[in-house]
Amino acid sequence: MTPLSIRQVATAAAVAVLVVLSPTADAFFVPATARSHATTTSSSTSLSIFGGLKGAFANDDSLGQAKNEGLSNGPRYNENVTVNGKAVPNVVVDQKISQVCASARVKVPYNCQNGECGTCMVKINGRKAKACVSKVPNGKCAIQTL
């Protein structure tokens, strides 16, 4: 009996560690470096991790189709919102005025955050309102800070 070289021992250890079950679960795949030192029960000797998943979802007809996973009709946007004359894009109807002013980078003073003190007063379409509790209406919304 001849002693094994270090390379043969390392290759045998690599074969023992890197044997991977095939997608059909009836054969083992062995890496290309270990083919000469191991026998396989499969006719294919390539290591195919992602190639074996190619047909896994072939029967799913809904793949690639756009779906609305959230709200049934999605959020309603108001494109007619201005803060101190500056247009603000992507404003959602019923969003708080304080958030709209913050996205327009307009500072509004706050104290209580619940509409009791009146320090956050702004004008919405010419009428005074508290920015911390008022919401964006559906339609034209011109916000002026005081």
Contacts in CASP RR format, 6 or more apart in sequence:
PFRMAT RR
TARGET T0000
AUTHOR 0000-0000-0000
METHOD contacts of the structure
MODEL  1
MTPLSIRQVATAAAVAVLVVLSPTADAFFVPATARSHATTTSSSTSLSIF
GGLKGAFANDDSLGQAKNEGLSNGPRYNENVTVNGKAVPNVVVDQKISQV
CASARVKVPYNCQNGECGTCMVKINGRKAKACVSKVPNGKCAIQTL
4 12 0 8 1.000
8 37 0 8 1.000
11 33 0 8 1.000
11 34 0 8 1.000
11 37 0 8 1.000
12 34 0 8 1.000
12 37 0 8 1.000
14 31 0 8 1.000
14 33 0 8 1.000
14 34 0 8 1.000
15 30 0 8 1.000
15 31 0 8 1.000
15 34 0 8 1.000
15 37 0 8 1.000
15 38 0 8 1.000
18 30 0 8 1.000
18 31 0 8 1.000
18 34 0 8 1.000
19 28 0 8 1.000
19 29 0 8 1.000
19 30 0 8 1.000
19 38 0 8 1.000
20 28 0 8 1.000
20 29 0 8 1.000
20 47 0 8 1.000
20 49 0 8 1.000
21 28 0 8 1.000
21 29 0 8 1.000
22 28 0 8 1.000
22 29 0 8 1.000
22 42 0 8 1.000
22 44 0 8 1.000
22 48 0 8 1.000
22 52 0 8 1.000
23 48 0 8 1.000
23 52 0 8 1.000
23 53 0 8 1.000
23 56 0 8 1.000
26 41 0 8 1.000
26 42 0 8 1.000
27 40 0 8 1.000
27 41 0 8 1.000
27 42 0 8 1.000
27 44 0 8 1.000
28 40 0 8 1.000
28 41 0 8 1.000
28 42 0 8 1.000
29 40 0 8 1.000
29 42 0 8 1.000
29 44 0 8 1.000
29 45 0 8 1.000
29 46 0 8 1.000
29 47 0 8 1.000
29 48 0 8 1.000
30 38 0 8 1.000
30 40 0 8 1.000
30 45 0 8 1.000
30 47 0 8 1.000
31 47 0 8 1.000
32 45 0 8 1.000
32 46 0 8 1.000
32 47 0 8 1.000
35 45 0 8 1.000
57 63 0 8 1.000
68 74 0 8 1.000
75 92 0 8 1.000
75 93 0 8 1.000
76 92 0 8 1.000
76 93 0 8 1.000
76 138 0 8 1.000
77 90 0 8 1.000
77 91 0 8 1.000
77 92 0 8 1.000
77 93 0 8 1.000
78 91 0 8 1.000
78 92 0 8 1.000
78 93 0 8 1.000
78 136 0 8 1.000
78 137 0 8 1.000
78 138 0 8 1.000
78 139 0 8 1.000
78 141 0 8 1.000
79 89 0 8 1.000
79 91 0 8 1.000
80 139 0 8 1.000
80 140 0 8 1.000
80 141 0 8 1.000
81 87 0 8 1.000
81 88 0 8 1.000
81 91 0 8 1.000
81 100 0 8 1.000
81 136 0 8 1.000
81 141 0 8 1.000
81 143 0 8 1.000
82 88 0 8 1.000
82 141 0 8 1.000
82 142 0 8 1.000
82 143 0 8 1.000
83 100 0 8 1.000
83 101 0 8 1.000
83 104 0 8 1.000
83 106 0 8 1.000
83 143 0 8 1.000
83 145 0 8 1.000
84 104 0 8 1.000
84 106 0 8 1.000
84 143 0 8 1.000
84 144 0 8 1.000
84 145 0 8 1.000
85 142 0 8 1.000
86 104 0 8 1.000
86 106 0 8 1.000
88 100 0 8 1.000
88 103 0 8 1.000
88 104 0 8 1.000
91 100 0 8 1.000
91 103 0 8 1.000
91 136 0 8 1.000
91 141 0 8 1.000
92 136 0 8 1.000
93 135 0 8 1.000
93 136 0 8 1.000
93 137 0 8 1.000
93 138 0 8 1.000
94 135 0 8 1.000
94 136 0 8 1.000
95 135 0 8 1.000
95 136 0 8 1.000
96 131 0 8 1.000
96 132 0 8 1.000
96 133 0 8 1.000
96 134 0 8 1.000
96 135 0 8 1.000
96 136 0 8 1.000
97 122 0 8 1.000
97 124 0 8 1.000
97 129 0 8 1.000
97 131 0 8 1.000
97 132 0 8 1.000
97 134 0 8 1.000
97 135 0 8 1.000
97 136 0 8 1.000
97 143 0 8 1.000
98 108 0 8 1.000
98 110 0 8 1.000
98 120 0 8 1.000
98 131 0 8 1.000
98 132 0 8 1.000
100 136 0 8 1.000
100 143 0 8 1.000
101 107 0 8 1.000
101 108 0 8 1.000
101 122 0 8 1.000
101 131 0 8 1.000
101 143 0 8 1.000
101 145 0 8 1.000
102 108 0 8 1.000
106 145 0 8 1.000
108 120 0 8 1.000
108 122 0 8 1.000
108 131 0 8 1.000
108 145 0 8 1.000
109 119 0 8 1.000
109 120 0 8 1.000
110 119 0 8 1.000
110 120 0 8 1.000
110 131 0 8 1.000
110 132 0 8 1.000
111 117 0 8 1.000
111 118 0 8 1.000
111 119 0 8 1.000
111 120 0 8 1.000
112 118 0 8 1.000
112 119 0 8 1.000
112 132 0 8 1.000
113 132 0 8 1.000
114 132 0 8 1.000
114 133 0 8 1.000
115 130 0 8 1.000
115 132 0 8 1.000
115 133 0 8 1.000
118 130 0 8 1.000
120 130 0 8 1.000
120 131 0 8 1.000
120 132 0 8 1.000
121 128 0 8 1.000
121 129 0 8 1.000
121 130 0 8 1.000
121 131 0 8 1.000
121 146 0 8 1.000
122 128 0 8 1.000
122 129 0 8 1.000
122 130 0 8 1.000
122 131 0 8 1.000
122 134 0 8 1.000
122 143 0 8 1.000
122 144 0 8 1.000
122 145 0 8 1.000
122 146 0 8 1.000
123 129 0 8 1.000
123 143 0 8 1.000
123 144 0 8 1.000
123 146 0 8 1.000
124 134 0 8 1.000
124 137 0 8 1.000
124 141 0 8 1.000
124 142 0 8 1.000
124 143 0 8 1.000
125 137 0 8 1.000
125 140 0 8 1.000
125 141 0 8 1.000
125 142 0 8 1.000
126 142 0 8 1.000
126 144 0 8 1.000
128 146 0 8 1.000
131 143 0 8 1.000
END
